[in-house]
Amino acid sequence: MRRPAGIAIALAVALVFCCVRLASADALFTFGLDPKSQAAGNASVASAPDLGAPYVNPATMSLLRRPLAGFGYFYSGDRLTTTNAPDAALDDTRGLALGALIPIPFRHALADRVAFGVSFFFPNGAVLNLKVPYPDQPQYLLFQNAGRSLAVVAGLSIRPLDGVAIGGGAQYYDNTNGRIDATVDPNGQVDAVVGEELTTTFSPIGGLLLSPAEWFDGAPDLRLALVFRDEFSTTYEIPVSSYIGDIPLNVSIKATSLYTPRHWTGGLSYHRPRWHAEVDALYLEWSEYPDPNLQLHADFTIPVLPVTFQDSRTYDPDFHDTISLRAGGEWIATGDDRWDLRVRGGYGFEPSPIPAQTGATNYLDSDRHVGALGGGIGWRDTDGRASSLDLAFQYHHVVPRTFHKGTNVDAANPGYPEIGVKGGIWASGVAYSTSFDFEGLGR
């Protein structure tokens, strides 16, 4: 009887691990979407809209007067090192970004006040991919799945009053659900029915933009913004029901993908004819992070054998909320009515939500200093249609950090007696965008 039981359990776990790699993750939260905001250190919720506006702040889209479309490519890698333990693996992120912002040609009171936008990120090599290591395996939990999933963001913006813009939308993902029903006869023959589906889930986004300069003559061109993004996690769950002869075997397997916390962003920007600067602050609710490990619950009893299956152990991540700060801006270095050269730069401080790893888990993370630099060349035709080619580079410096294990941790733990992380992550992006006209939308 043990052999059929082992076959059934091995089959179930193998199927689940094969499918658990099909889950979603989020590159936009980690690195940003378009080079203009990436080059400013992602301090851009109160700045002019670009291809990433549906994600950055959907309210800004209604500031556009012409449709805007573009495409780009994103690539990131790492220079992270695990100290005092085998190096944890972190895959590169590569992908194609597409976006379009369309002012809706209403007339009369709604003219030039409503816009729609959509942005896409297509990762190279995988539409959906997720890794779920063992809990004690050293892992870069907050980065290991970034950029490994298709992401779609759509939004709508309206300016009900001069100087006031509001917007809303959602970021869409695929979630995975399924069920396995199997029967194993005493000879080890397996008959199984497997059902699996990809379901659409979404994370709401809302934005507000205020421009007091439009209310008061002579007031400085200050813009205030507030953006809300709800939490998101993809939960993969498969119940396995089988019979080994006449003995029922029920196994429930569940895993949670990379978790994006609910967060609020406040931004303040100051604009001049040749430059603008912005400061953003983010409050991130990391304390709601669920257990990211694979959970296995088995209900199986052999009447003639004292065999007991134990459920997976639950580990509370015990993350804490954080406040991130970002600052960035843009300067028009040179140009005229037909073309210009722009330089961008930014800095961000991202504190780690991960507590000291004194127990069995080895989640590697530390505070990050994010430096960003980039620029772009813009040109315009005689009708005012504008195009630009933009570049961005980011480097996330991970402050060296060492965790010391408690005395109750098994000496076989890969992080015993201490484990640490140092190094950094780099990211780069390039994009081309252009405004255009089509019948009914020309300005």
N, C-alpha and C positions, 0 to 999 in steps of 0.2 A: 504493500500500500504506500510505502514511502516514496517509491519511484514515481508513480503517477502524481502524487502530491507535489513532488519536486518539479515535475514537468509542468504541471498547471501553474504553479507559482512563478517559475522561471519564464513561462510563456507570457503571463500577465505583466510581469515587471519589464520584460523585454519590449512588449508592445507599448507600454506606457512610456518607457524611456525614449522609444522611437518617436512617440507623439509629443512628449513633453518638450522636445526640441522645437516643436511648432507652436510657438507662442510669441507674444509681441513685446516690443521694447521701444524706447523713446530716445532718439538722438537729438531732437529739437530742444529738450529740456537741458541737456548736458552742454551742447555747443552752440545752439542758435540755428537759424535757418538760412538767412541770406548774408552775403559778405558785408553789406553796409552795416548791419547791426553787429555782426561778429567782430569786425574791425574796431568798433567802438566799445568793445568789451561787453556787448549785449546790453549796454545802457541806452535804450532806444524807445521806451514805451511812449515818450512824449515828443518824439521827433517825427519827421516827415515819413509818410508811408512808403514802403517798398514791397518787394515780392513776399517777404515774410510777415506782412501786416496782419493777415488773418490769425496768426499765432502771437505775434509780438503785442499788438493792440488793435483789435478789429475796429475800434472807434475811428482811427486815423484814416481809414479808407475813404470816407466821405469828403476828405479834403482834396481828392483828385478831381481834375477837370477832363482828363483824357484817359482812355483805357491804357493799361500797362501790362505787359507780358514779358516773360523771360525764362531763362533756364540757366542752370549752373551745375557745378560738380564739387563734391565735398570729399575730403580725405583726411583721416586722422590716424595717428600711431602713438606709441608710448615709449618712454624711457624709464619705466618703473622697475624697481628692484626689490625683491623680498629679502630681507636680511635675517640671518640665523635660521633659515629654512629654505626648502626648495622654492624656486621662483613660481609664482602663480601666473597662469597664462592670461593674456588679454589680446583679443583679436583686433585687427585694424578695422576702421570704419571707412567704407567707400560708398558713394551713392550719388544719384542724379536728383537734382531739385528742379521743380517746375512751379511756376506760379502765374496767376493772372488776376488783375484787379479791374473791375468793370463798373464805371459810373452808370447808373440806370437813368435813361433819358426821359424822366418825368417832366411834365410841364408845369407852369404856373408856380404855386407855392412850394412844390417839391423839386423844382429845377435845381440841379447841381447840389442836391442834398442827400442823395441815397446812392450807395455803392455796394457791390457784391464782390467777394474775393475768394479764391481757393488756392491752396498750396499743397504740393506733393513732395514726398521724399521716397525715392526708390533705392533701397540698398543693393549693392552688387552681390550676386551669388546666392541670395536667400530672400524670399518674400517674408518668411517668418522663421525665426530661429531663436532658441533659448537654451542656455546651459544651466543645469541645476546640480552643482557639485555636492559631495558629502559635506555635512555641517562643519566637520573639523578640518576640511581641506582649505589651505590658504587660498583666498579668492578676493578679487577686487569687486565687491558686491555691487557698488553703485555705478560701475562702469562696464562690467563684463558683457552686458547685453545691449548697451547703447548703440543705436544705428543698425540693429539687426532685424528691423521690421519696417514694412511699408507704413508710412504715416500720411494721413490726409487731413487737412484742416480747411474748414469752410466757414465763412462769416458774412454778416450783413451789417452795414453801418448807416446811420442817419444823423443829420444835423438839424434838430428841431428848431434851434435858435442860432443866430450868429454867435460864434464863440463857444458853442456847446456841441459836442459830438458824442454819440453813444454807439456801441457796437456789441454784437454777440455772435457766438458761433460754437463750434465744437471740433475737437480733434477725434478722429475716428480710428478704430483699431479692429483687428480680428481677434476673437476669442475662440477657444477650442473646447468642445464638449464631446462626450462619447459614452459608449457602453459596450462591454464585452460579456457575452453569454457563451459558456463553453461546457462541454461534457467530455470527461476522460474516462474511458472504460478500463477495466483491470489490466488490459494488455498495453496500455499507454496510448491508445488511439485517441486523438483529440478532434472533436467536432466543435467549431466555434463560429459564432456570428458576431461580427464587429461592426458597430455603427459609430460614425464620427462626423461632426459638422463644425464648420467655422461660422460663428455668429458675430454680428456687428455690435460693438460696444462703443461708447463715446464718452468724452470728458468735456463738459461745458466750459466755455471761455466767455468772459464779459469784460468790456472796457469802457472807460470814460475819459474824455479829453476836454479840458477847459482852456480857453484862450482869452484872458481878461483884457488884452490889448484891443480886442474888437468891441469892448464895451466902453472904454474910456479913452478919449483922445490924448495922445502923448504918453500913454502908459508903455512901459517896456514890454517887449515881445517875450513874455513868459508864458509857458504852457505847463499845465499840471495834468497828470494822468494817474489813473488808478485801474489796475487790471487784476481780475480774479480768474484763477484756473483751478478747477476742481481736481480732487485726487483721482488717480487711476491705477488699477492693477488688473492684470489678466489672470484669472484663476482657472487652472486646468484641473478638471475632475473627471475621473472615470471609475464607475462601479463595475466590478468584475463578479459575475455570478456563474458558478460552475458546479458540476457534480462529478465526484470521483467514485464511480460505481453509484451507490445510493447515498453517499456522504456529501452534504452540501459544503461548498467552499465559497465564502463571500469576502471579497477584498475591495477596499475602497482606497483609491490612490488620488492624491490631491497635491498640487503645487501652485505657487503664486509667482508670477514673473516679476521683472523689475518694477518697482513701485515708484510712481511719480506722486509726490505729496501734494496735498492741497496747499496753494500758496497765493499770497497777495503781494502785488508790486505797486509801489508808489513812485512816481517820477516827476522831476522838475527840470525843465530845459529853458535855456536862454538863447534867443536867436538874434543874430546880427546879419547884415547883408553878405558878409564874406565868411562867417563862421557861426557855429552854435556849439553849446556844451550842455551836458545833461548829467544828473545824479539820480540814481535809482536805489531803492531799498526794498528788499524782499523778505517777507516772513514766511517760512516754510514749516509746515506741520509734519515733521518727520516722526513725531512720537506715535503716529498712527500706523507706522510701518508694521506689516504682519510678519509672521514667521515665514522666511523665504524658502525654507527647506522642504524637500519631498516628504509628504505625510502618508504613511501606510497603515491602514487598519484592517486586520484579518480576523475573520470569524470562522474557525475551522476546528472541529473536534473529531478525533479518531477514538471510537469507543474502547478499542482493545489496547490502545497505546497511550502512555502518559505524555502526549505531545501537546505543547502549548505555544502558540504564536503570540509574540508581544508586539504591540503597536509601536510606531516610530515615536521617538522622544521629541517633545515640543521644546523649542528654544525661543524664549522671548527676546527679540532683538534689543529692546530697551533703548531705542533711539530717542534723541531729544530734539525739540524744535530749534531752529536756527534763524538767524538774521544775516542776510548777505547784503553787501554794499557794492555798488558798481558806479563807475564814472567814466565818461567818454565824450568824444566830440568830433567835429569835422571842420576843416579849414580849406577854403578855396585858395590854393597856392597861386594860381595864375589862370588867365583865360580872358575871353571877350564874349560878345553876343553869340558866337557860333560854337565855342568849345570852352572847356575848363578842365583843370587838373585839381583833384581833391585829395587831401591827406587826412587820414583818420587814425585815432588811437584811443586806447581805453585801458582801464584797470578794474579788477574785481577781487573781492575777498570772499571766499566761500568756506565758512567754518564746517568742520565735519560733524555730522549728527551721530556718528558711531562711538559708543562708549569704549573704555579700556577693555580689551579682550583678555580678561583674566580667567575665563572659563574655557569650555571645550571648543567654542567656535573661533574661527580665525578670519574675521572680516577685516580686510586691510583697507584703511583709509586714514586721511589726515586733513588738516586745514590746507586750503589751496589758495595761492596767489595767482591770479589770471592776468597775464599781460597780453594786449592785443595791438595789432598794427595793420594798416592797410591803406588802400587808396583806390581812386578810380579816375577814368577819363570819360568825360561826357561831351556830346556834340549834338547840335540842333540844326534842323533844316530851316528854310525860310518861312515855313508854315508853323514853326514852333514845336514840331514833333521832336522829342528828345530821346537819345539813346545813351547808354553808358556801359562800360566794361569795368568791373570792380573785382578787387582782390582783397583777401583777408588772411591773417595768420594769428593764431592764438597759441600761447604756451601756458599750461596749467602746472605751476610748480607745487609739488606736494611736499609740505614741510616734513622732514624726517621725524618718524615717530616709532617708538618701541613699546611693545606690550609685554608685561611680565606675568606669567601664568601663576595661578594660585596653587597652593600645596595639594589641593584635592584633584588636580588635573592629572590624568594618566600620563606617565612618562612616554608612552608611545604616541601621544598627540604630536602632529607635525610641528606645532608651535611651541612645544615644551623645550626648555624652560622660558624662552622668550622669543618673540618674533617681531619684526618691524617692517616698515616700508619707507622708501625714499625714491626720488626721481621726479618724473613729470609726464605729462601728456601734451602732445602738440596736435593742432588741427589747422587745416587750410581750406580755403574755398575760393572759387572763381565763378562769376556769373555775368551774363549779358542780358540787358533788359532794354525795352524800347516802348515808347508810347506810340499810339497809332490812332487812326480814325476809321470808322466805318459809318455807313449811312445812319443818320440820326444821332451819332455821338460826336461828331466833329465840333470843335469849339474854336 
